[in-house]
């Protein structure tokens, strides 16, 4: 079986290269023929000379022989010493009756050529029409190739084909996606033992659509299916079908399914299928090539029988734009959602990516998993790799928990900018800003505990941030928790106004996130007394940017803006009230942060309890493990430096699902 697979294996671009030597050979032969014809037409003559020069050569005895043709006189010179070949000249016909006598006196051989009118006509015809004939023949040949599979392989499928030993991926290498693996495992078992299912009348699903955010492991899951099934695995991207020539994509689809049916049982995987599967319409932006490719794909999926063991897998993060005909049962029978992993899933993902990394006894992967809510598999893999690099940089032989937390910070907010030196006044402003966030969190019941405060600038633009850790992973947020979140987000700006009697550009990201939360509370969660239970916005591209789209009129949108401003104003006033009542704690902690630049949550709480006169044993301390970044950006980097509150985004989307 391996020999057959290797024989039929298609390398990317191989079909395109097969016709290239033939084209070069045709062009070379054409060039040689044309040059030969020109040479033949010139009969080897070197150059033209005047009749007087010809007579001069005759008188000086340099001419060996002369041939008088119908349109010229060809003159062959005597070989000079050292010459390998005699020179040949020609001159025009001149009415000279004494020419034969002059040639005889000079002992020059001469003769007259009998004109061959037929050969001359043939030569003239070939010279005029041979290049055109060759060109037309080449066009006809390429047209026939296009009909069979495309000129130089343009219409051939360029899918890569793998078998189990080449993918090197199995379900053991995929973690945090138990539900998706279970659905795909059934398809693999069907390929291995179809009789087990057909005995009760079950049919193999024709296709499965993997849907989820970028980085969650859709492509990895497809490779794992191939590795587990140990059958030929055709892999290509949706964009590989589309060319500038209309009909090429459809031809490639036909060729792909033809190859796959010859090698069944096998698996076809089309990554980013939205490149060809976009919903068809009659708008100006429609694409004939893409539509024809999609039509051919739909026809091919209806044309093969599932009992042959042919499975089509596809992946996308934009399922909402796919054509309904592509999603109906009988084509893609299963939609497998590959979501961001939960706490247990993140722990499993970290274990998979850290199995080859040396770690010491301080490492607690569950703490890292709690600290990275909303992270996808690719993020976690990057964090493990960054932690290993940090360990080597610090001269350690194994990765520690400190390296892991530093890697989390590097991925979320970037590396420390050691070359950025802030003035003392800016350091004070950033310090009070960050302490404002942390202090309000400590003063509110539903806020998350503080783990770390720093005013060290980061490469993603943050001049400082507060790391907060919740007690446990949440899937829903109450209205009170969201209101508390708004107060905490605006506390940095409130601290600036209270202490310095002015405000800076550092709160731009805080204001943007607070506005987003407040608007979602009103338009999506029904948490506004004014509007009540009505959906005023809907989320599009859920797996990408999650951008909300308004579903209301212009007047209602204006009222929504007024309600958002009211909620933010109330949250801001509450933040100022809390900070004003605890101004002494604000000053003490800010002064300590200016000196140390980075303080832990424990140090922060010790100063807070000391200034407020609170007994730490009675107050208690909340457990750690989770991170929310609250950055302060430089004015010129305020957009690029946003650090998303991943927990908030995850909870928002999941709260929407629960309400639906």
N, C-alpha and C positions, 0 to 999 in steps of 0.2 A: 504493500500500500504506500509506503514511504517513497519508493521509486516512482510510482505513478504520480504522487503528489509533487515530487521534485520536477518531474517531467512537465507537469502542467502548471508549474508555478509561474506567476506573472510578475516580473519585476517592473517597478514604476518607470515609465518612459521607454521600456524595451520595444514596444510596438512602434513608437515614433522613430526609433533608430534603425529599424529593419529596412525601411524604404530609402534611407538616406544614401547608402552606397550605390544603389541602382540609379538614383537621380544624378549622382556625381558621374557615374559611368556614361550615362546618356549624354550629359553635357560635354564630357571629354571627347567622346566619339564624334559628336557634332562639330566641335571645334577643329579636330584633326581633319575631318572631311573637308570642311570649308577651306582650311589652309592648303590641303592637298590640291583642291580644285584651283585655287588661285595660283599655286605653283605650276600646276599643269597648264593652266591657261597662259602663263608667262613663259613656258618652255624653258625655264632655267635661265632666262636672260637676266643679266645683272643690272644694266641701266641703259638709258637712251643716249645716243651721241648724234652730232650733226653729220650731214652728208659730207661736208668739207673735211671734218675730222676723220671720217671713214676713208676718204680718198687719200688723206695724209698717211694713214696707217698702211694703206695698200702700197703707196709709193715707197714707204720706208721698209717694206717687207715684213711687217709685223703681223699680217693677217694670214691665218692658216687656211680657212675655208669660209665660203659665203653661201647662204641659202636664201634665195629670193622667194618670198612668200607673197600671198595675195595682198596683204596690207602692210608689210614691212620687210626689211632686209635684215636677216640675222647674221651677225659677224662673230666668228670664233677666232680668237687671237692665238698666236703661237705661245707655248708655255715659256715663261721666263725662268731663269735659273732659281731653284728653290721653291717654285710654285708646285702645288700638288694638283691643281686643276686649272685648265685654261679659262681665261676670262671670256665672257660672252656679252656682246653688245647688240643693240639693234638700232636701226635708223629708218626713216620714212622712205617711201617709194618716190624716186625722182626720174623724170623723163630724160634718161641719159643713154643714148644709143651706143656710145663708146664704152660703156661699162664692161661688156664681155671682153673687149680687146685689152682694156687696162688690166683686168684680172688675169688674162692669159699671159700678158707680158710679165706680170709679177709672180707667175707660177702659183696662183691661188685657185684652189678647187672651188667650183661654184656649180650651182644647180637651181632649178626652179621647182618649188613644191606644188604638187597637184592638189588643189583645194578640195577638202572633204566637207561638203556643206552639211551632211547629216550629222557628223560628229560635232561640228561647230554649234548646230542648233541644239543638240542634246546637252552640250556643255553649258550653253547659255541658259537652257531651261533648268538644269540642275543648280546652277549658280543662283538663279532667281528664286526657285521654289523649294529647294531641299530644306533650308532652315524652317520655312513655314510648315512643310509636311511633318518634320520632326516635332515642331511645337504643337501642332494639332494632334498628333499621335500621343504626345505626352498628356495633353488635356483629356483626351478620350480615356486613356489608361487610368488617370487619376479619378475621373468621374466614375468609372466602373469600380475602382477600389472604394470610393466613398459609398457606393451602393452596397458593397459587401461588408464594409466594416470601417471605412474611412480612409482618406488619403494619408499614407504614412502612419496608419494606426490611429488617426484622430478619433474615429468612432469606436475604437476598441476600449474595453474596460481596463483601467490602470489600477485596479484594486490589488493591494498586497495580500498574499495568502500565507497563512501561518498554520502550523500544527502545534500540538501541545508542547513539544520540547523547544519550540522556538518562542512561544509567548512567555513561558516561564512563570506564569501567574495562575494561581488557583484561588479557591474561595478562602483558604487560610490567610491569604495576603490581603483580604478585604475585611475590614472591621467596621462596626458601627452602623451596618446596614443589614440587620438580621432579616427584616421583612422582605427586602429586595432580594437577598440571597435565597430565601425560601421559595419565592416565586420562580426564580431562575433555576434553582435546583430541580424543581419538578420538570422543567423543560429538558435539562440535561439527562435526568433519569429516563425520560421518554425516548431520547435518542439512544440510550444504552439498552433499554428493555421496552420496546414499543408494545410487545404483546401483553405486558402487565396492565396497560391502560386500554388497549383496543379490545381486550377480553370483556370489558364491561361497557364497551361502546364509546369510550373517550377518544377524542381526536387531538392531535398535537396542535397547539396554538400556532397560527401562521406567523405572527409577529408580536413583538413586545417593544413598547416605547418607554425608554428610560427618561424620566423627567426630573429635573432638580436644578438647584443653583450651581454655578461654576465651582469646580474644585471638590465636589462631593464624591467623586469616584465613579461616574457613569462609564467612562471609557475603560477604567480598571475592571469594573464588573463585567463588561463585555469580553475582555481578554480572559478573565477568570472563567467565564462560561466555556470559552474555547479550550482553555487548559484542562478543565474538568471533563469536557465531552470527548476530548482527544479525536476531534474530527477536523477536516479542513475549515479554515476560518478566513473569510474574505473581509478585509477591513479597508474602508476608504471614507473620505469626507464628502458631504453633500455638494460642496463647491467643485469637486472633481468631475461632476457630470456636466457642468455648465461651460460652454465655449461661446465664442463670438458667432459661430456658424449655427444657424437654426437647424435642428434635427440631429446634431451631434450627440447631445445629452441623451436623447431617446435611443440612439444607436448604442450608446455605451450601456444603458440600462438593459437592453436586449442581450448584449454580449455578456454582461455580468451574470444574468440569470441563466443564460445558456451554459456558461462554464460551471455555475453552481449546480445545475441539474445533472450535468455529466458526472459530478463528483459527490452527489448526494449519498449519504447524509452529510450536511455541512451547515455552516452558519454564515450569514451575511450581516456585517455590521456597518451601518451608515452613520457616521458621526455628524453632528450639526445638520440634521435632516431639514431644518427650517430653511436652508439655502435653496432647496428645490421644492419643499412641501408647503410653501406659503400659499394661503388661500387664494384661489383664482377669482378674478373680478374683471370688470370691463373699464376700469379706471385708466387714466393716462399713464400711470406708472406700471402697468402690466408688462410682462416680459414673455414674448412668444416662445423663446427657447426654454425658459423655465416651465411654462405651462405645458409645452409638449413633453418635456422630460417627466413632469408629474403625471401626465396622462398615461405615458408609457409605463411608469412605475405602478400606477393603479391597475393597469391591464395585466402586467406581469404577476402582481400579487393575487389577482383573481385566477390566473392561468395555471399556477402550480398546485399540486395536490399535497396536502400536509402529510399524507402517509409515506411520502418519499423521504421524509426526514430533512426538509429544507426549512430553516428558521431564519426570519429576518429580524434583526435587532436594530434599533435606531435610538439616538440620543439627541436631546434638545433641552435648552433652558428657556424656550419661548413657545410653549405648547398652545398658547392662546391664538397664535397667528397661523397655525397649521390648518390645512384644508379639511373640512368635515368629512369628505369622502375618504381621506387617508386614515382618519381616526375611528371609523365605524368598525364594529365587530366583523370578522371575516378578513380583515386586513391586519390592523394592529389590534389583536384580541385583548391584550393586556396593557394597561398603563401602570408602570412600576415607578412609584415616586421615590426618588433618592434624596431625602431631606438632609438638613444639617443634623449631625448626630447629637443625641442627648448626652447626659452626664455619663451613663454607663458606656455609651458608644464612644465618647471621647476617650475614656480610660482605655478601652480596647484598641482604639486607633493609636494611642500613644504607646501601648505595649507592642503593637505590630512594628511601628517605626523605630522603636528603641531596642528591639531584640538583638541587634548587632552593635549596640553602643554600650560601652563600659560605663556603669553607673555605681556610685557609692551608696552607703547605707542611709544617707540623708534624703535620698530621692523619694518623694511621695507623689506618684502620678495622679492620684485622685485629687490632690490639692491643685495640681496644674490643670486638671480637667475642669474643676470648679471655677478656676480663674480664667477660663477661656470659653465662656458661654457664647454660643453663636459661631464659633470657629468651625471651619470645614476640614476635611481630611488633609488637603494640601497645606492649609495653615499650620496644622499640628505637625505635619512632617517637616515643614520649614523650621518650626520652633525647636524640634529635636535636633535638627542639623545645626542650628545656630548655637544651641547649648553645647554641643560637642566642640564647635569652633571656639566658644568662650573658654571651655576647659583647657584646650590646648594653648590659647593665648595667655592664660594665667599660669601655665606650667603645671597643670594637674594631669594626673594619669587617668582620671575618671570624672564623669559628669556629676556635679552636685546639685542640690535643690536650688542653690543660689544661681547657678548657671542657667537652670531652667527658667526661673523667674526673670532673669535678665534677658533671656531669649524672648520671653513673652513680651517684655517691654520693647525690645528691638523690633519685633514684628508689628506691634500695635502703634508705637509712637516714634520708632527709629532709634538710631544710635545717639549717644551724647555728642553735642557739638562743643568740642573743647576749644575751638578757635573763636567762638562767639563770646565776647566779654561785654557784659552789660554794666552800665553805670550804676552807682550806688542807689540813685533815685529809682531807676528801673527795677533793680533787685528788690527794693522795698515795696514797690507797687505789685510786682509779681508775687512776692511773699504774702502780702495781705490778701491778694486775690485768691490764692490757693488756700490759705488758712480760712478765708471766708467760706469757701466750699466745705472744707472739712469740719469747721465748727458748727455750721448749720446742720450738717449730717449728724453730728454727735448730739445736738440739741433736740432733734426730731425723733419721735418714736418709731416711725415706719421707714427711716432711712437706713442705708447700709453702712456697716462699720468701716472705718478708715484703716487701711493697711500701710499706706506710704504716702508721704508728701515730698515733693522735690521742686526745686526751682532751677534745675540744670536744663539748659536748652536741648532740644532734640532735633534730629535731622529732618523730621517731617514738619517742622515749623513751630512746634510747641515750645513755649518758654518755660513751662512748668505744668505739672498735672498732679491730680490726686487719685490714688489707687484705692478703690473701695471694694470690700468683699462681703457678699451676702451670706446669710447663714445656710441657705440651701437653694437649689435650683428651682425656679418658679416657672410656671407655664401660663399663669394669669396674673394680672395686676388689678388691684382694687382702685376705685376712684381716689381714695385717700392716699394710696401709695403714689399715684400719678401726680396728685397735687403736691405731695411732699417732694417728689422729683423736680417739679417746676421751681419750688422754693430753693432747693439745693443748686439747681443750674444757674439761677440768677443771683446767688449769694456772693459770687466773686465780684460782680459789678456793684452790688450793694456795699461790699467792704471798701471798694475804691472810693465810692462817693462819701461814705461816713468818715474815712480817715483823711483823704486828700481833698475832699470837697470838689472833686472833678472826676471825670471818667476817661477811660482810654479805649483803644481799639481791641484790647485783649479779650473782651467778652463777646466778640462776634460769633464764635462757634457756639458759645453757651446760648446766645439769643436765638440762633438758628435752630438748635436742637429743642429749646424750650417752645419755640413757635410751632415746630413740627408736632410735638407732643400735645400741646394745647389744641391745635387744629384737629388732630386725630380724635381727641376726646369729644369734640363737638360734632364732627362730620361723620365719624366711623363708629364710635363706641356709644353714642347716645347718652353722653354724660353731661349734657348741657340742659339746664332747666328751661331755657328759652326755647330750644328747638325740640327737645324730647327725643323720642325713639324714631328717628328718621335718618336714613342713609343719604348724606349729602355729597359723599365722595366714594369712589370705588378705586381699588388698586389695580393697576395694569403692570404687566411685566413683573409679576410677583417674584420670580426667581432671579431677576436681574436688579434693577434699581428700585422696584416697588413704588414707582411714582404714582401718587393719587391723581385721579381725574375727577373734575367737578361734575356733579349731576344736578345742579340747581341753576336757577336763573340769576341774572345779574344783580337784582335787588337783594336776593337771599345771600349771594356771595358777599355783598357789602355788609350785611348784617352779621355774617360769620366773622368777617374781619373785626367788626366792633366787639363781638363777643370774645374773640381771641385776645384783643388788646385789654379787655376788662380782666380776663383771667390772669394774664401776665402781669398786669399792674398790681393786682391783689397779691400775687406770689412775690413780687418785688418788694412791696410794702411789708409783707410778713418777714422776708429775709432781713430787711433793714431793722425791723423791730427786734428780732432775735439777736442780731449782732450788736445793736446799741445797748441792749440790756446786759450783754456779756462782753463789753468793750475791753475790760481788763484782760480777760482770757485771750481775746483777739490780739492784743498788743504783746502779751508775754509769748504766745506761741509764734507769732510772726518774727519777733526778735530772735528767738531761738533758731527758727528756720533760716534766717539771714546768715547766722553764724555757721550753721552746719550744712546748709544747702539741701540736704536730704535727711529726713527724719522718718522713723518707723511709726506705725500706728500706735504701738505701745508707748513710745516716748510722747507722742501727741496726747494720749489719754492721761498719762501721768501728770503732765503740766496742767491739763484741763481740770483734773480732779483736785490738784493742789490749789489752784487759783480759786476754784468754785467751792472748795471745802467739802468735797464729796469723798466718802469712804469707798475706796475701790472694791473692797470685798462685798459691800452691800450693793454697789452699783452693778458689779459683774461685768464681764466682758463677753461679747458675742464671739462665736466661732468664726474662723476665717474662711477663706477659699473662694474668692471670685473677684473679677476685676471690672471696674468701669473707669475709663479714662476721661478726665475733664481737663482739656488742654487750654493753654493761653497762647495764641499765635501772634507772630509779628504781623503788622498791617499788610505787608505785601504778600504774605503766605496764608492769609486767613481762610481761604477756601481749600487749598491743597493740604492744609494741616489738620483738617477735621479728623478726629478720631471717633468713629461711630460707637455709640452705646449699643453694643451688640445684644446685650440682654434685653434692652428696651425694644429693639427692633423685633427680636424673636418673640417677646411677650405680646407685642402689638399684633403681629400676624396670627399668633396662636389664639389670642383673645377674640380676634375676628372670626376664626374658625369655630370657636366654641359658641359664639352668639349665633352664627349661621346654622 
